[in-house]
Amino acid sequence: MKNKKSIKIRILKSTLMLVGVILLGIGITFNILVNSYIKNNANSELNKASKYVNNYYEEKEKLKPLIDDKFFIKENIIKLPSEDEHEINKYMSRLVKEVEEHSNAKCMIVNSNYEILFPIDNYYSVIPSDLESIADSVKNQYEDIKEVSNKKMIIKNKHYYISTLNLEKLYDDKELYTILFIDITQQLELAVGINILLFVIMFIAGLLTIFTTIILSEKISKPIKEISKFAKQIGNGDFTRSDMDFEDKELDELLNVMNKSAEYLDKFDREQKIFFQNISHELRTPLMSIVSYAEAIKYNIMESEKASEIILDEGEKLKEMIEELLYISKIDNITKDYKLSNCDLREVLSNCIQSKQATAISKNIKFTCDFSKESIMYLCDEKNISRVFLNIIDNALRYAKSEIFIVCKLDKPKIIITIEDDGNGIKEDDMPYIFDRYYKGDKGKNGIGLSIVKSIVNNHDGKIYCENTKKGAKFIIEFVQTF
């Protein structure tokens, strides 16, 4: 058997998964966007810096006259005659400042051996050792300084985006290069801090989710347990209605349905008990008659012909009663046995009247009929519709004094059939219950006949009701033609 999980666990698991996926998605999206922003921003700033470095070429001609065989490099310091040295340093200073003014990038100038030419001393906030580390890292990772273009590097636990530009040959066979770099360490540290904050939020959200889910699942599971207990009570035969009150509309509706079911089952149980009490008496009466008259024949106490007639009559009553019992046992699924065909309801009624004619004559009761001249066709199961008419006619014969009035009319699309007797009518106390199963009214047989009638009519999409008239009791059946 598959292991069942409690509703609390299922709700908690589903909610935690949902919250986890949402927060994880937020975290991943945040990191992707932040990293993309840092990268794009760094590349943009490096591209800006490169643009202003390229302006160097426009000024190149101004500097070339200062570069001659007196220009040499020693210990990373440019050595020129005093007037030329001043101009070179001034130019490099202007180049670096221009880069820094028009972008967030920092700049240094090196030769092809990665020796720093400018800035010297503490030109700006970058520590000289950091400049040397950047130059060394570029040298160690790239054989050719020309290859570096917007590369991300980690140097001394700091994160940089680095790019290099060739300043072309300025003296002898030496080359000058600018190394442009942006320190993104603080931005990444901020992102890490936000990630930690997101993790804390996820943790707190998880705790709140667990707490909220437990409370919510308890609110859901508790009434379900109470309703289950109520259902078990009904199953054990206790049909006492529950007075529980739920805040949730769905649970309240479920309780109302169960209360109605309990009420129906209680009513059904009481009716069934009454029915079995009545039916046991009804079955015992013809059986006792049959046994008594059979013994009379055996001991020659009564003429066999007269006794046989009584036995046959009581046997027919017993047979009819048993048939109704068998029919009522399957009445809820009777539609499965229907064989539908187009029938003229006038003919069906006429056949039923004809079959009861002998009984009516023996009781001095006559049938008065008023049928439409045109055919009244209806799609139905002729056998079951005949049972409806026969049961109502039997009922009318039981109460009529001298006459039964039967009408079958077509008022398109309605078909209206009425069967009315001239008896004393139905008692007002009995009227609401005459179609209830097992309800036995005054002079009733066993409380089955009219419940069968109503079930068949309902299964044929019709309706039936009863009323008292000046003449007596009147049963009205209505069908609607669909063709």
Phi, psi and omega in degrees: 000137181293134179294130180265141178252145180290157181296330177298312181297318182294316179295316181298313181298313182295318182293316179297319178298317181296311180297318180298315180297318180297310182293322177296319177297320178297316180298313181296315180298318179300313182294321178297314181293318180296312180298321178295320179296313180300314181296311181296321180294317179297315179298321179296316180292321178293323178294323175298313180300319180298324180299317182283333173294322181295339175295347179300326183296332179289333181263358186303319184296330180291330185271331186304320179299337180278345183262112178218195184291353177277347184280124177211165184241134178211127178054042175064015179240134180284124180247118179220167168307148190311315182292324179285319179302320180298318180293319180296310180299322179297319180294313180298321179298317180295321179298312181295317180296320180296320178298314184289330180287327184260004178201172177268007181276153172258158186222142170222156181244128180230165173264186184292345177266012179065025176274131185285123178261326179202139007278157175248158185058212181258070184296317174219189193295342181291129180293136181306323180296328177292323177297316180296321179296320178296314180298317180295321180295319177298318180297319184286329185267338183229123180293322181247121183296342181288344186280344189280120179214106178051056181258142177269131182222149175250118184229119180052049178063014175247150183251131182228154162250129189232142176217150179234153177224141178274128178265014178067169183288130180242338180202144181042228177256017180275157175232149177248146181223149170256139171251114179260135182212152177231129178273114181254014184301313182297321179296318179291323177295323176297318179298319178297317178300318178294323177298319177297317178299318177298320179297317178298317179298318178299318180296313179296317179298322177298315179297315179297322179296315179299313181298312181295319182294320179298315179296314181296314181295327177294320178295329180277314187287327182298308178295329178295320177297320179295319178293321177298319178297320178295319179296320178297321178299316178296318180297332179274003175094007176262108186261022178296128182290149181267143178251021179297150180231123182247147178286326184282133183299316184296317179293323178295320178295319178298317179297319178299318179297317181292324176296319177295321178297318179297319179296316179296316181294323177297314179296316180298319181296315180295317180296322181293320178297315178298318181300313182293328175295315180292315186292328177296322177291316181297322179288323182294322185299305179294327179295317179296321178297315181298315180296317182298312182288331175294319177294323179298321178293318183298318184261015176056035178277331182225154178299134185296326182294313180293318179296322180296321178299317179295318179299316179296319180296315179292326178296321178296319177298317180296318179298315180298318180296317180295320178299318179294322177297316178295321181293317182294335181290337180241013187295330182293336180246023187296334183297338180292335183262002182291137173241099188278141176203159178283118182238148172273111185296337176296317181292320180298316178297317180300317179296320179294319178297318181298322182290338180256007184296319182296317179297320180296318180296319181296336180257006181061043179242135179247153177262132174242119187246146175223095183251151174295149179286327180276156180298144177242090185271140178211140180279112186203174172266108188301322183296314183286325176294324176297322179297322177301308183296318181296318181296319180289321178296318176302318180296317179295320178297331182288329186250342184294149177267314183214344188209147175235129182254125182236127181237139175222106185234154176246117175237081193314135000272008184276144170247124183241124179236128178234140176232115188231135177251168179255034180277202182274358181083179182261138179300142181300327180291331182273336188308315183292344189245003189296336180264001179285143180294134177074003178277126183245112180274192180296127182067013179290158183272296183213005177077021182248320190309305185289331176293325175295317179302310182297319181297317180294315180299316179297321180289346175259019178061031177247185175217152182223142175209170185226150177209157176267136178242182178294333181279315184171218179270139183231123176259129181243127177244134179233131173236161178236123177292138180245014180223000000 
